[in-house]
Amino acid sequence: MTASLDADLAGLADVRAKARAARRAFEQLEGVDQETLDGWVRAMALAGTKAAEELARLAVDETGYGVYEHKIYKNRYNTGFVAKWMLERRAVGVLWTDDQARVTAVGSPMGVIAGIIPVTNPTSTTLFKSLAAVKSGNAIVHAPHPRAARCTRRSAEVMAEAAVKAGAPEGLVSCIESPTLPLTQELMRRDEIAVVLATGGPGMVRAAYSSGKPTIAVGAGNVPAYVGASVADAAEAAEMIITSKSFDNGTACVAEQSVVVHEKVAGAFLPAFEARGAYWMNEAQQAALVTVLFDERGALRPDAVGQTAIRLAELSGFAVPSSTRVLACTLDRVGADTPLSREILGPVLSVYRAEDASAGWQRCREILALDGEGHTTAVHASDPEEIAPFGSLPAGRIVINTPALFGGMGYSTEVDPSFQLGTGTWSGSICSDNVTPLHLINIKRIAHEVRPWRTVYDPVEL
C-alpha cells in the first residue's frame, strides 16, 4: 500500500514538474520567429529519421503490436514527408496579407499542449505531435498509453534532445514517466495546459473532452471501401485495399474495415482479392475469430490488436496459408450484433456485395454509422457519376482510387499530411481536417477601416 502511494505521489510530482517546465519553456519562446522555430523542427526531424529504426523496434517489442518494418516507414513518414510539408508553410507571425481588404493574419501560439499518445502508433504519433507543436511555437508534454510508456518516452527524448541542441529551451518537449489514466487526466486539467491533442481509444477520448480544456481528438474509424461498376482495374483495387489493411497489421484507424463490391465487378474483384492474400473464413472460423477479437462486453481484446492474419487464425484454432495477408468474410448485415462488421484494429476485412451503386452507397452509410462517422471512405471507380454520390457520406476524407491509409493520411492524395485525422462533429470532434500546426495556433486579424463606420446606420439594398 505504501509503495503504491509513493508511486502515485511520484507520478503526480512528475506531471506537475513537466507541465511547469513546459510552461517556462513556452514563455521563453516569446518573440521567436518562424525561421528559428523551423531550424529546431529541421533538427528534430533529422534526429527522428536517424532514430526511426530504434524507435520502431522499441514500439514492437514493448507493445507486441504491428510490423517492425512498417513502423519504420510510419516514423520516417512523419520526420520526412510531413516535416517537409510543415517547413514549407508558416504557422507563426504574418501568415498572409490582403492589401485590398487591408487585413493581415498573424499566427499566435496557443501555449502548452497535452499530447495523448495511443498504444497502436506510439512512436510515430509522438514524433508527429512534437514536430507540429514546435513548428507552431508551442510546448508539448506527452502522455503515453501505459503499455507504450518506454517507446513513447524515448521518442520524446529524441525530439527534445535535438531541439535543445539546436537552441530550444529545456522542457519544450517532454513526456510523463510512468503514465496511468489518473495521471493523464491530471496533466490535461493542469492550469499550464492550453489545449489537448488526443489520439487513443474511446475512453481516453472521452476523458480528453471532459478535461475542461479545448480539445482536438479523433473518433473511431470504421472505414468502408466501395468497388464500383466502373472500377478501372479490379485487381489493382484489391491490391490497394489488402495492402492498406495489412500495413502494420491493421493498427491504423484510417485503413479499410469493410469492402462493398458492386455485383457487376464481383466476378473480377473477388478472385483477385483472394489471389492477393485474402483468406475466406467459413462460419465456424468466423465465430472462433470473434471470441479472439472481442471480450464478453464487446470490446476489442488488447492482446488481439495488431497481430498478423496468420497469428489471429492460429489463436482462433485454424490454419491458413503462409501467403495470407488478411482474413476475410462475406457478410450481409451491419450492426453491433455482427461483430465482424465493426472496427477491428487488425488485418480482418468484411466483404459485402451490392446490386447497384445506390445499394453500395447505402451499405457504406450503414458501416460509417457503426462507430465510423466522420472518418474516411475509399471509392474505387472511374465514372464521375458513380463517384459523385459518395461525396454526401458523413466522412471527413473520401479518397478516390487509392488506398484509404495512404490517401487519408495525405501521402497519395493532396489532403494535408498528418498523423492525427479529425472526424468532425459527426463523432463529437471539433475538427474534421487532417490536423496540422495550423490547428495549434490562434489567428489574429489586423484589420483597417475600409468603409466609414457611421454608415452602419444606413439601409442596405439587397
C-alpha positions in Angstrom: 0.0 0.0 0.0 2.8 2.4 0.9 4.7 1.5 -2.3 1.6 2.2 -4.3 1.0 5.5 -2.5 4.6 6.5 -3.1 4.3 5.7 -6.8 1.1 7.8 -7.1 2.8 10.8 -5.4 5.9 10.4 -7.6 3.7 10.4 -10.6 1.8 13.5 -9.6 5.1 15.3 -8.9 6.4 14.3 -12.3 3.3 15.6 -14.1 3.4 18.9 -12.3 7.1 19.3 -12.9 6.8 18.6 -16.6 3.8 20.9 -17.0 5.6 23.7 -15.2 8.8 23.2 -17.2 6.9 23.2 -20.4 5.2 26.5 -19.5 8.6 28.1 -18.6 9.9 26.9 -22.0 6.9 28.3 -23.8 7.3 31.7 -22.1 10.9 31.8 -23.3 9.7 31.5 -26.9 8.1 35.0 -26.8 9.4 36.8 -29.9 10.9 33.8 -31.5 10.4 33.9 -35.3 9.3 31.2 -37.7 12.8 30.8 -39.1 14.2 30.0 -35.7 11.4 27.5 -35.0 12.0 25.9 -38.4 15.6 25.4 -37.5 14.6 23.4 -34.4 12.0 21.5 -36.4 14.5 20.5 -39.1 17.0 19.3 -36.4 14.2 17.3 -34.7 13.1 15.8 -38.0 16.6 14.7 -38.9 17.1 13.2 -35.4 13.8 11.4 -35.7 14.7 9.9 -39.0 18.0 8.7 -37.7 16.3 7.0 -34.7 13.4 5.6 -36.8 14.6 2.0 -36.7 15.4 2.1 -33.0 12.0 3.6 -32.1 10.2 1.1 -34.4 12.0 -1.8 -32.6 11.1 -0.4 -29.2 7.4 0.0 -30.2 7.0 -3.6 -31.4 8.9 -5.1 -28.6 7.1 -3.2 -25.9 3.5 -3.3 -27.2 3.5 -6.5 -29.2 1.6 -4.7 -32.0 2.4 -4.2 -35.7 5.2 -4.8 -38.0 8.8 -3.6 -37.3 9.5 -2.5 -40.9 6.1 -0.8 -41.3 6.7 1.2 -38.1 10.0 2.4 -39.5 8.0 3.7 -42.5 5.5 5.4 -40.2 8.2 7.1 -38.3 10.0 8.3 -41.4 6.8 9.5 -43.0 6.4 12.0 -40.1 10.0 13.0 -39.9 10.4 13.2 -43.7 7.3 13.8 -45.8 5.2 15.5 -43.1 8.1 17.6 -41.7 9.0 18.8 -45.2 5.3 19.9 -45.7 5.4 21.8 -42.4 8.7 23.5 -43.2 7.2 24.9 -46.5 4.5 26.8 -44.6 4.2 29.5 -41.9 2.4 29.0 -38.6 3.6 32.0 -36.5 3.9 35.6 -37.4 2.4 37.1 -40.5 0.5 34.3 -42.3 -1.0 36.3 -45.2 -1.9 39.9 -46.1 -4.9 41.0 -48.2 -3.8 44.5 -49.4 -7.2 45.3 -51.0 -9.2 44.3 -47.9 -6.4 45.8 -45.6 -6.4 42.7 -43.4 -3.3 40.9 -42.1 -3.5 37.5 -40.4 -1.0 36.7 -37.7 -0.4 33.3 -36.2 0.0 33.2 -32.4 0.9 30.0 -30.5 -1.6 28.5 -28.0 0.8 27.6 -25.2 1.4 24.1 -23.7 -0.1 21.1 -25.4 -1.0 17.9 -23.7 -0.3 15.2 -26.3 -2.2 12.0 -25.6 -0.4 9.1 -27.4 -2.0 5.8 -28.5 -0.6 2.3 -27.9 -1.1 1.3 -31.6 1.2 4.0 -33.1 3.2 5.4 -30.2 6.5 6.5 -31.7 5.2 7.9 -35.0 2.4 9.8 -33.2 4.9 11.3 -30.7 7.2 12.3 -33.5 4.3 14.0 -35.4 2.9 15.9 -32.4 6.3 17.1 -31.2 7.1 18.5 -34.7 3.7 20.1 -35.0 3.9 21.7 -31.6 7.3 23.2 -32.1 6.5 24.3 -35.7 3.6 26.3 -34.3 5.6 27.8 -31.4 4.1 25.7 -28.6 5.5 23.4 -25.9 4.2 19.8 -25.5 4.0 17.3 -22.7 3.3 13.8 -24.0 1.1 11.3 -22.0 1.7 7.8 -23.3 -0.5 4.7 -23.1 0.8 2.7 -20.1 1.5 -0.2 -22.5 3.7 2.0 -24.6 5.4 4.2 -22.0 9.1 3.3 -22.8 9.0 3.7 -26.5 6.9 6.9 -26.3 9.3 8.4 -23.7 12.3 7.5 -25.9 10.6 9.2 -28.9 10.1 12.4 -26.9 13.7 12.3 -25.7 14.9 12.1 -29.3 12.8 15.1 -30.2 13.7 17.1 -27.0 17.5 16.4 -27.2 17.6 17.5 -30.9 15.6 20.7 -30.2 17.7 21.7 -27.2 20.9 21.0 -29.2 19.6 23.3 -31.9 19.0 26.1 -29.4 15.5 25.5 -28.0 14.8 25.9 -24.3 14.8 22.9 -22.0 11.3 21.4 -21.3 9.9 22.4 -24.7 9.2 18.7 -25.5 8.8 16.2 -22.6 6.9 13.0 -21.6 5.5 11.9 -18.3 7.5 8.9 -16.9 5.0 6.4 -15.5 1.6 7.0 -17.2 -1.7 6.0 -15.8 -5.2 7.2 -16.7 -5.4 9.3 -13.5 -2.1 11.0 -14.2 -3.1 11.7 -17.8 -6.3 13.3 -16.5 -4.2 15.3 -14.1 -2.0 16.5 -16.9 -5.0 17.6 -19.1 -6.5 19.5 -16.2 -3.4 21.4 -15.2 -3.5 25.2 -15.4 -0.4 25.2 -17.6 -2.2 23.2 -20.4 -3.8 25.3 -23.1 -5.1 22.6 -25.4 -5.3 18.8 -25.5 -4.3 16.9 -28.7 -5.7 13.4 -28.1 -5.3 10.2 -30.0 -6.5 7.0 -28.4 -9.3 4.7 -27.6 -12.9 5.8 -26.8 -12.2 6.0 -23.0 -9.2 8.3 -23.4 -11.0 10.5 -26.0 -14.0 10.9 -23.5 -11.5 11.8 -20.8 -9.9 14.4 -23.0 -13.2 16.0 -23.9 -14.2 16.1 -20.2 -10.9 17.7 -19.1 -12.4 21.2 -19.4 -9.7 22.3 -21.9 -10.1 22.9 -25.6 -9.5 19.6 -27.2 -8.8 18.1 -30.7 -9.4 14.4 -30.5 -10.2 11.7 -33.0 -13.0 9.3 -33.3 -13.2 5.6 -34.3 -12.6 4.6 -37.9 -15.0 2.0 -39.3 -13.9 2.7 -42.9 -15.7 1.3 -45.9 -14.2 0.9 -49.3 -16.6 0.8 -52.3 -15.5 -1.0 -55.5 -17.8 0.3 -58.3 -19.0 -1.0 -61.6 -16.7 1.5 -63.3 -13.5 0.4 -61.4 -10.6 0.7 -63.9 -8.7 -2.3 -62.6 -10.4 -4.6 -60.1 -7.2 -6.5 -59.3 -5.4 -3.2 -58.5 -8.3 -2.2 -56.3 -7.9 -5.5 -54.4 -4.2 -4.9 -54.0 -4.7 -1.4 -52.7 -7.3 -2.5 -50.1 -5.3 -5.5 -48.9 -2.0 -3.6 -48.7 -3.7 -0.8 -46.8 -5.4 -3.1 -44.3 -2.4 -5.4 -43.7 0.1 -2.5 -43.3 1.4 -2.6 -39.8 -1.1 -5.4 -39.1 -4.1 -3.0 -39.4 -3.2 -0.7 -36.5 -4.2 2.5 -38.4 -7.8 3.5 -37.9 -7.8 5.1 -41.4 -7.3 1.7 -43.0 -10.3 -0.1 -44.6 -12.5 -2.2 -42.4 -15.1 -3.4 -44.9 -15.3 -3.7 -48.7 -18.6 -3.1 -50.6 -18.4 -4.6 -54.1 -20.7 -3.8 -57.0 -22.3 -7.0 -58.3 -21.1 -6.3 -61.9 -17.4 -6.5 -60.8 -17.6 -9.1 -58.1 -16.6 -11.8 -60.6 -13.4 -10.0 -61.3 -12.7 -8.5 -57.9 -13.3 -11.4 -55.5 -10.9 -13.9 -57.2 -8.2 -11.1 -57.4 -8.9 -10.4 -53.7 -8.2 -14.0 -52.8 -5.2 -14.2 -55.1 -3.6 -11.3 -53.4 -3.7 -12.8 -49.9 -7.3 -12.8 -48.6 -8.3 -16.0 -46.8 -12.0 -16.6 -46.9 -13.2 -17.9 -43.5 -16.2 -20.2 -43.1 -18.9 -19.6 -40.4 -17.2 -21.7 -37.7 -13.9 -19.9 -38.3 -15.6 -16.5 -38.1 -17.3 -17.4 -34.9 -13.9 -18.5 -33.4 -12.3 -15.3 -34.6 -15.0 -13.2 -32.9 -14.2 -14.7 -29.5 -10.5 -14.0 -30.0 -11.1 -10.4 -31.1 -13.8 -9.3 -28.7 -14.5 -9.8 -25.0 -17.8 -10.5 -23.3 -18.7 -6.8 -23.3 -17.9 -6.4 -27.0 -14.7 -4.5 -26.5 -11.6 -5.4 -28.5 -9.2 -7.6 -26.6 -5.9 -5.8 -26.3 -3.8 -8.9 -27.0 -5.6 -9.4 -30.3 -4.8 -5.9 -31.7 -2.1 -5.5 -34.3 -1.4 -9.2 -34.9 -0.8 -10.9 -38.3 -3.6 -12.6 -40.1 -1.7 -15.9 -39.6 -1.4 -15.3 -35.8 -5.1 -14.4 -35.5 -6.1 -17.6 -37.3 -3.8 -19.6 -35.0 -5.3 -18.1 -31.9 -8.8 -18.9 -33.4 -7.8 -22.6 -33.8 -7.4 -22.8 -37.6 -4.5 -22.7 -40.0 -4.2 -20.5 -43.1 -1.6 -20.4 -46.0 1.7 -18.7 -45.3 0.8 -16.2 -48.0 -2.3 -14.9 -46.1 -2.3 -11.1 -45.6 -5.9 -10.6 -44.4 -8.7 -12.7 -43.0 -11.9 -12.1 -45.0 -15.6 -13.0 -44.5 -18.7 -12.4 -46.5 -21.4 -10.5 -44.6 -24.9 -9.3 -45.3 -25.6 -7.3 -42.1 -24.0 -4.4 -40.4 -24.6 -3.8 -36.7 -23.4 -4.3 -33.1 -24.8 -7.8 -33.3 -22.5 -8.6 -36.2 -19.1 -8.1 -34.6 -17.0 -8.5 -37.8 -18.8 -5.5 -39.2 -17.2 -3.3 -36.6 -13.8 -1.5 -36.4 -11.1 -4.1 -35.9 -7.5 -3.0 -35.4 -6.1 -5.9 -37.2 -5.9 -7.5 -40.7 -9.6 -8.5 -41.0 -11.9 -7.4 -43.7 -15.7 -7.9 -44.1 -17.0 -8.0 -47.7 -20.5 -7.1 -48.9 -22.0 -7.4 -52.4 -24.3 -4.6 -53.7 -26.7 -5.0 -56.6 -26.1 -1.4 -57.8 -24.3 1.8 -56.8 -27.2 3.1 -54.8 -27.2 -0.1 -52.7 -23.4 0.3 -52.3 -23.8 3.8 -51.1 -26.4 2.7 -48.5 -24.2 -0.1 -47.3 -21.2 2.3 -46.8 -23.6 4.6 -44.9 -24.5 1.8 -42.6 -20.9 0.9 -42.0 -20.0 4.5 -41.1 -22.9 4.7 -38.8 -21.4 1.9 -36.8 -18.7 3.9 -35.0 -17.1 5.3 -38.1 -18.9 8.6 -38.9 -16.6 11.4 -39.7 -13.6 9.3 -40.6 -12.8 8.1 -44.1 -14.3 6.3 -47.1 -12.5 4.9 -50.1 -14.1 4.7 -53.6 -12.7 2.7 -56.5 -14.4 3.8 -59.7 -13.7 5.8 -62.9 -17.2 7.2 -63.8 -17.7 10.6 -62.2 -21.4 9.9 -62.0 -20.8 6.8 -59.9 -18.3 8.5 -57.7 -20.3 11.7 -57.1 -23.0 10.4 -54.6 -20.3 9.2 -52.2 -19.3 12.8 -51.6 -22.5 13.1 -49.5 -21.4 10.5 -47.0 -20.5 11.7 -43.5 -16.8 11.2 -43.8 -14.0 13.8 -43.4 -11.9 12.1 -46.2 -13.4 10.5 -49.3 -10.4 9.2 -51.2 -10.7 8.0 -54.8 -8.7 5.2 -56.4 -6.1 5.0 -53.7 -5.5 3.0 -50.5 -7.5 4.5 -47.6 -4.4 4.5 -45.4 -2.1 6.4 -47.7 -4.8 8.6 -49.2 -6.3 9.5 -45.9 -3.1 10.5 -44.2 -2.2 12.7 -47.1 0.6 10.8 -48.9 -1.0 9.6 -52.1 -3.5 12.5 -52.2 -3.3 16.2 -51.7 -5.0 16.1 -48.3 -2.8 17.8 -45.7 -0.3 15.2 -44.5 -0.9 14.4 -40.9 -0.9 11.6 -38.3 -4.0 12.8 -36.5 -7.1 12.8 -38.6 -10.1 14.8 -37.3 -13.6 13.3 -37.5 -15.7 16.3 -37.1 -19.0 16.8 -35.2 -20.2 13.5 -36.7 -18.3 11.8 -33.9 -18.1 14.6 -31.4 -14.9 16.2 -32.6 -14.4 19.9 -33.2 -12.2 19.3 -36.3 -12.8 17.3 -39.5 -9.5 18.2 -41.0 -6.2 16.4 -41.0 -4.6 18.1 -38.0 -1.6 20.3 -38.8 0.4 23.0 -37.0 -2.1 25.5 -38.3 -4.7 23.9 -35.9 -2.4 24.7 -33.0 -2.4 28.5 -33.3 -4.7 31.3 -32.6 -5.1 33.6 -35.7 -5.2 37.3 -35.1 -6.5 39.6 -37.8 -5.2 43.2 -38.0 -8.0 45.0 -39.9 -8.1 48.6 -41.0 -11.2 50.6 -41.5 -12.3 50.3 -45.2 -15.7 51.9 -45.0 -17.0 54.8 -42.8 -18.3 53.4 -39.6 -21.1 55.8 -39.4 -22.7 54.2 -42.5 -23.7 51.3 -40.2 -27.0 53.2 -39.8 -27.7 53.4 -43.5 -30.2 51.0 -45.1 -28.8 48.3 -47.3 -30.4 47.3 -50.6 -30.3 43.5 -51.3 
